Amino acid sequence: MNEPLSTNKTFRYPLKYPRQKADKFSTGRDLLSIKSDGAQWGKTQTSRRIVFFFAKIPVFYRFLSLRTHNVSKGGNGHGDVFMQIEIPEFCVAALIGVSSSGKSTFCKTHFKPTEVLSSDYFRALVSDDENNQEATQQAFEALNFVAHKRLELGKLTVIDATSVQQFARRQILRLAKDHDCFAAAIVLDLSEEIIRERNKKRNDRNLSEDVLTRQMNQLRKTSAEQLKQEGFRFVYVLSSEEEISNAQITRVPMWNNKKTETGPFDIIGDVHGCFDELCELLKNLITMLIPKILRQNIPKAEKPYLSEICATED
């Protein structure tokens, strides 16, 4: 039996892992968090390489993920607690919560306006009324179309909708699958009293008590572990106004994002059918360069690139 969301605290990765194919753990993007947290697993480059090598083994990867994906809490020394949320810089992030839980406000605080695709906005876009529930199907068709275009360009895409029903979340997971990226879920699980009080104070919309009750019941049936089993790789649950207001989002670079590397670099172009020639070239280069390196007595930490050594006169 699934544990209600209201009893869970903010965390990532439930202790029980979903059934997934073993070969999925050996893909490059699945090493994203390991790559970003590699320094915690070894002070030297060699030890990090060993971790990355064994991370390709499914069982070791699960153990490593459990160790490196706990949500950290920080403070400013004045009693305020900050909830640290880490998501990939390229992913589909779903805000999950009932109406009046503060999803749109959360999005405005932590994401660019262009990164957020709101179901209310697309209802207004297709029907001139964001409260027109009859235009929901057309609104989500337009929303999914724009989401596909953003993901094609490798852009972070945030879905601002209730998403308390499993069939609604399937479309978000399908977006992530189609574009080979992770899906993240940020759940805003406030108490029933706060939700109903906020709903009464809303000027733009006042949902009936029955609609709110139905949405809250659907959210209670969804546990964080179930979200993980559905396919959300990153799951966070914020269960109080304090946690929501103090949340901090960090975007983790992808494992293949090397924009911070400044070089210089040695680049070998396309090999095509010249593999044998490339091997012979490298063999000759090694034979030629090793004596130069030895003569120059260059420390290991300051090894030059091939282009620099080749430019050195004998």
BELURDA-V57528 format. One line per field, one symbol per residue. phi: phi as a letter, one per 20 degrees, with the letter a starting at -180 (. if undefined). psi: psi as a letter, one per 30 degrees, with the letter a starting at -180 (. if undefined). burial: + if it has 9 or more other ideal C-beta (glycine too) atoms within 8 Angstrom, else -. A space follows every 10 residues. Layout:
# BELURDA-V57528
phi = ???
psi = ???
burial = ???
This chain:
# BELURDA-V57528
phi = .fefffeeef acmffeeffc fffffeffff egffffdgff dredffffff ffffffegff fffffffdce fedcbdndne ddeeddcffc adddedrffm enfffffffd cfgfeddeff fffffecmbf efffefffff fffffffgff ffemdgcded bfledfffff ffffffffdl ceddcdedde ffffffffff efeeacffff ffffffffff fdefffgfff pffccccddb fffffdfcdd eefffeedfe fdnfceddff eledffffff fffffffeeg gffffflegf fcffegffff ffff
psi = kkkleffklk lkjlfkkljl kefffgleff geeeefgeff gkfleeeeee eeefffkeee eeeeeefghk kkkllgfgfk kkjjkklkfj ljkkjkllkg fgeeeeeeef lleffkjkee efeeefggjf gjffgeeeef eeeeeeeeee eeghkkkkjj lehfkefefe eeeeeeefgh llkkkjkjil leeeeeeeef fkffkjllee eeeeeeeeef fjleeeeeff gjekkkjjgl eeeefgkkkk jkklfgjhff kfalkjkkak ebgheeeeee eeeeeeeeee eeeeefhkle fhklleeeee fkl.
burial = ----+--+-+ ++++------ ----+---++ ++++++++-- ++----++-+ ++--++---+ ++-+++-++- +---+----- +++++++++- ++++++++++ ++++-+++-- +---++++++ ++++-++--- -+--++-+++ -+++-+++-+ +----+++++ ++++---+++ +++-++--+- ++++++++++ ---+++-++- -+----+--- ++--++-+++ -+++++++-+ -+-++++++- --++-++++- ++-++----- ---------- -------+-- ----+---+- -++------- -----+-++- ----
